[in-house]
Structures are given as structure tokens and as C-alpha cells.
Amino acid sequence: MHRCLLFAFLIFVVLGFSNPPIQAQSLLLRPARVFDGTTDGPHEGWVVLVNKGAIVSAGPADSVKAPDGARTIDLPGCTLLPGLIDAHSHLLLHDYKETKWNDQVLLEPLALRVCRATNHLKLDLMAGFTTLRDLGTEGAGYADVGLRDAVEQGIVPGPRLLVATRAIVATGTYAPDGFAPEKDIPQGAEEADGETLRKVVRDQIRRGADVIKVYADNARGATFSIDELKLIVETANSQGRPVSAHATTAEGMTRAAHAGVTTIEHGEGGNPEVFRLMAQKNVAFCPTLTVFESGARLRGYRPGIDPEPPRLKQARSAFKAALASGVTIINGSDVGAFAHGELGRELELLVDFGMTPTQALKAATSTAAKVLKLDDKVGAIKPGLRADLVAVQGDPTREIASVRKVKLVMKDGVIHRQP
């Protein structure tokens, strides 16, 4: 008798309190306006029709006819956007205010890190980000491949993922470091040099990498030669994989650009000459402004109260130079160093550092999709693309902070959050 009552109670809990994703065959979304990801402003009075995971049509309400039986969701006062993209994330890291990077890499069990990451997936999805590029597991091996596949198979909710697995560093140039020289300490990335780079790139691709991440420099300067970086790019590109380069110095950025990488991350040491080179070589810039601000906050910086610390000021100057150069800029925050679910802060900083709200939104939608070669699937609201859609309260083309006021999240036509 007691077991029956317990079983009945569990059914009540599951059915009464869970919030499973919802998918409708045909769904009509009626926001106040639509930002389609490509134009310079929103379309007032537009609606969007979704069916079987794809966008069927988008346009003025009187021009879009929903089929009989279609479900309608009214979104008064909201702007409907393409699902947002963050091109620099770390799902297997969590806020450095909670645990230092070294301790996460050396002390946290893999199972614990994966469990945290499943929560991070949901937090980032609920924040309106339906696509993430995860640029390195930071000591967690190939766990990102399993996370990607778990999302694709519907085992856990989360954004679609492009993953880099272990990332590549030159021997002796990464971390954790500072230990006795006779100690072999596990590294947060895979070490390789010279001709061995070819084998490492191929091995990471074999194990599931969608993108190859390389650290082109560190605080002491450039680490790989141009020839080594070209070897990485050639090997990756021959297997259809782009290359992302961590580079914070002008020399590291210059070498990476000459080698033909797809994107350069961080780039606070960039100058006008470097960014002009990137523009000429069609290398996109992912500035990760939030990680500079969050690092400053860890050291006591209070935005709007204290003077900007030197590294944040350097990042602002580099970003200004990047804007002036015409280099392609995409949205990427380095989330993981700060709390998951807070990715919208990057768009606010893109605007604070000099972009218009519309430019920032494009950097997180159509521009990012094009650079990541996903523009045939996501990044815009137009017929035939996947139904990755986000509704936010207000108008982010006027006030970018509205991207934090998420009311609805849809990925592949499945509703994960709604009013």
C-alpha cells in the first residue's frame, strides 16, 4: 500500500512540476516586432510561422496564413530574434569566483564537471543562446563531444554545439604551471610541436572535434611559428575543420592571420595594422570582452565606479581599432570564466565599446552564423532555416539590455521557455 502511494506521488511530482519542452506541428508567433538578423532595424507587426522544426514564413500579419489547427503564441511588447550565438564558450568550466581555474582542472572529477556542464547547457539555452562554439575542455578530455551528442540525441536540453575537444598548445607554454620542474602536471590542453602537430590535429578530428583550437601565444609572447600554424590550418582544413586561434599579442595575432586561421580570440594586444591584416586575410575577430571585465571584477573592479584597469582599457582600445579596420567581428564571451546564463553581457559590452545595438545583434546572429558556416541553418529569420527563435521583452535594437529579458526560447521548433 505504501509503495503504491509513493509511486502515485512520484507520478504527481513528475507530471505536475516538470516543464518538458513543447513541440507543435504548426505554430504562429505574434510578437510586437521581428528583428530578422540581417536588416538594420526591426519589422513592426510581423509574425513568424513555424512547422516541423523549420521557419515556414515571416512577414506582415496579413500576409502570413497559418494552417487550420495551428497554435498561436502572442508575445505583446516583445521582439522576436534569431536564436543567439556565442562563438567562444567553455561548458566544462564554471565561474572563477566559485573555484579557481587550476583547481577545476586538477581537483574536480570528470563526472562532476560533466554534471555541471549539463546544467550550464540549460542555463545558456534559457538565456536565449541556441548555438555555442565550445573552444576547449580545459583538462576534461573529449567530454564536449559527449555533451554535443547528448544534446543532438535529445538526452539533455541545450544549444547546438560546435566543439574543439582538448585544444592545442606548444610544449611548456600552458597551465597549470609553477610546480617543481621534476613534476609532470596534467595540462589544460594538448601539447604538440613541429610535425607532431599534424598527428594531433588528425587525432582530435577523429575523436569528434568540429573545430581546432590553437593557442598562438601566451603572456610571454608568440609560441608557434608561422609554419607550425600553417601546418595546423592545412591539416584541419583538409578535413573540413576551421581553426580558432587564441591570441592576445600583436605578434601572435599576426602569425595566426598569416597562417589563415578562421577566427582570432581575445586580441587585446591588437593594433590597427594587425586588424587591417585580419580584414585582408578574411580572419574574423571574437573579442570576448566579458572575460576582461569579469577578470577585473575578480580583482575588485566596480564598473561605473572605478577607473578601468589597464587590461580592460587595452581591450577597449583594441576593439575600437578593430571596428575602424572593417574586420568581421562576431559575438563570443568566454563564458565559463564567469557564470553561465550571463552570456547577454557580451552584447551589452559590444555596444558599450562602440557598436550599435543592431551591429551587436548581427554579430550574435547572421554574422556569427556565416563565419561558423552555419548560415544555411541558423542566424536569421527566413523561410527554410531552423526554427531557432528567441523573444525578449522590449526592443534590443534600441536598448541592447533587452536581450537579458528573455520570454521565449525555441530551438529546432521545440519550445524550451515561454511566457
Secondary structure, DSSP 8 states (H G I E B T S, - for coil): -HHHHHHHHHHHHHHHH----EE-SEEEEEEEEE--SSSSS-EETEEEEEETTEEEEEEEGGG----TT-EEEEEEEEEEEE-EEEEEE-TT---TTTS-HHHHHHHS-HHHHHHHHHHHHHHHHHTTEEEEEE---SSSTTHHHHHHHHHHTTSS---EEEE-TT-EE-TTSSSS--S-TT-----SSEE--TTHHHHHHHHHHHTT-SSEEEE-EETTEE-S-HHHHHHHHHHHHHTT--EEEEE-SHHHHHHHHHHT-SEEEE-TT--HHHHHHHHHTT-EEE--HHHHHHHHHHTT--TTTS---HHHHHHHHHHHHHHHHT--B-----BTSS-TT-TTHHHHHHHHTT--HHHHHHHTTHHHHHHTT-TTTSSS--TTSB--EEEEES-TTT-GGGGG-EEEEEETTEEEE--
